[in-house]
Amino acid sequence: MSKIKSLADQLRDRIRGDNEIGSSEIPVAFGKPATVLSRIGVSGEQLKAFFDPIEEYEMDGTEKILIRLDKKTINLLRQMKLAKNIDMTKVIVFSLSHFLSQYPWLGEYIKQTLNNTEI
């Protein structure tokens, strides 16, 4: 009777066995990372190229704002936190910074527009 294990116990044992100290592979739910990557059609290099800049991004802001996001985006950001340990604030700040860097003329445009506006 003591040998009966729940599915959760079996999965925990499997994960512990697959991820012993010194193992270079990180367990992913129901499969190895290589299996997951091949299933979604992404190479390890593409994944690294996507996540490395976000992980290396240095946040230096001190201002806080309240933003509204849809449930799908929030769920994805929460899952990214669990999967890669990247804070959702860091992803949002990096994404906004990356977006604004693509339009370097935007600051000057806003400045000129404000100067031309009659108050």
C-alpha positions as CSV (number, residue, x, y, z in Angstrom):
1,M,0.0,0.0,0.0
2,S,2.9,2.4,0.7
3,K,4.2,1.9,-2.9
4,I,1.2,3.6,-4.4
5,K,2.1,7.1,-5.6
6,S,0.0,9.9,-7.0
7,L,0.7,11.3,-10.4
8,A,2.2,14.4,-8.7
9,D,4.6,12.3,-6.7
10,Q,5.6,10.4,-9.8
11,L,6.3,13.7,-11.7
12,R,8.3,15.1,-8.7
13,D,10.4,12.0,-8.6
14,R,10.9,12.1,-12.4
15,I,12.0,15.8,-12.3
16,R,14.3,15.2,-9.3
17,G,15.9,12.3,-11.1
18,D,16.3,14.2,-14.4
19,N,17.7,17.4,-12.7
20,E,20.4,16.1,-10.4
21,I,23.1,18.5,-9.4
22,G,25.6,18.9,-12.3
23,S,22.9,18.2,-15.0
24,S,23.0,20.8,-17.7
25,E,19.4,20.2,-18.7
26,I,16.5,22.0,-17.1
27,P,13.3,20.0,-16.8
28,V,10.3,21.3,-18.6
29,A,6.8,20.0,-17.8
30,F,6.3,16.7,-19.6
31,G,9.5,16.9,-21.7
32,K,13.0,18.2,-22.1
33,P,13.7,21.7,-23.5
34,A,15.0,20.2,-26.8
35,T,11.7,18.4,-27.2
36,V,9.7,21.5,-26.4
37,L,11.8,23.6,-28.8
38,S,11.3,21.2,-31.7
39,R,7.6,21.1,-31.0
40,I,7.2,24.8,-31.3
41,G,9.7,25.2,-34.2
42,V,12.3,27.4,-32.4
43,S,16.0,26.8,-32.3
44,G,18.1,27.2,-29.1
45,E,19.9,30.1,-30.8
46,Q,16.7,31.9,-31.5
47,L,15.6,31.5,-27.9
48,K,18.9,32.7,-26.6
49,A,18.8,35.7,-29.0
50,F,15.4,36.6,-27.7
51,F,15.9,36.2,-23.9
52,D,19.6,37.4,-23.5
53,P,19.0,41.1,-24.3
54,I,16.0,41.1,-21.8
55,E,18.0,39.4,-19.1
56,E,21.0,41.8,-19.6
57,Y,18.9,44.9,-19.7
58,E,19.6,47.2,-16.7
59,M,16.6,49.0,-15.4
60,D,17.5,52.3,-13.8
61,G,14.2,54.1,-13.5
62,T,12.6,55.1,-10.2
63,E,9.2,56.3,-11.4
64,K,6.2,54.1,-11.1
65,I,3.0,54.2,-13.2
66,L,-0.1,52.2,-13.3
67,I,-0.8,50.4,-16.6
68,R,-3.6,48.3,-17.8
69,L,-2.9,45.0,-19.7
70,D,-5.2,42.4,-21.1
71,K,-5.5,39.0,-19.4
72,K,-3.7,37.2,-22.2
73,T,-0.6,39.5,-21.9
74,I,-0.6,39.2,-18.1
75,N,-0.8,35.4,-18.2
76,L,2.1,35.3,-20.7
77,L,4.2,37.6,-18.5
78,R,3.5,35.6,-15.4
79,Q,4.4,32.4,-17.2
80,M,7.6,34.0,-18.5
81,K,8.4,34.8,-14.8
82,L,8.0,31.2,-13.9
83,A,9.8,29.8,-16.9
84,K,12.7,32.2,-17.2
85,N,12.6,34.1,-13.9
86,I,12.3,37.4,-15.8
87,D,10.2,40.0,-13.9
88,M,7.3,41.3,-15.9
89,T,8.2,44.9,-15.1
90,K,11.6,44.3,-16.7
91,V,10.0,42.8,-19.9
92,I,7.6,45.8,-20.2
93,V,10.4,48.4,-19.6
94,F,12.7,46.6,-22.1
95,S,9.9,46.3,-24.7
96,L,9.0,50.0,-24.4
97,S,12.6,51.1,-24.5
98,H,13.2,48.9,-27.6
99,F,10.1,50.2,-29.3
100,L,11.0,53.9,-28.7
101,S,14.6,53.4,-29.8
102,Q,13.2,52.4,-33.2
103,Y,11.8,56.0,-33.6
104,P,14.6,58.4,-32.5
105,W,12.7,61.3,-34.2
106,L,9.8,61.0,-31.8
107,G,11.2,63.1,-29.0
108,E,12.0,66.0,-31.3
109,Y,8.5,65.7,-32.9
110,I,6.8,65.9,-29.5
111,K,9.0,68.8,-28.5
112,Q,8.2,70.8,-31.7
113,T,4.5,69.9,-31.4
114,L,4.3,71.2,-27.8
115,N,6.2,74.4,-28.8
116,N,3.7,75.1,-31.6
117,T,0.7,74.5,-29.5
118,E,-1.1,77.6,-28.2
119,I,-1.9,77.4,-24.5
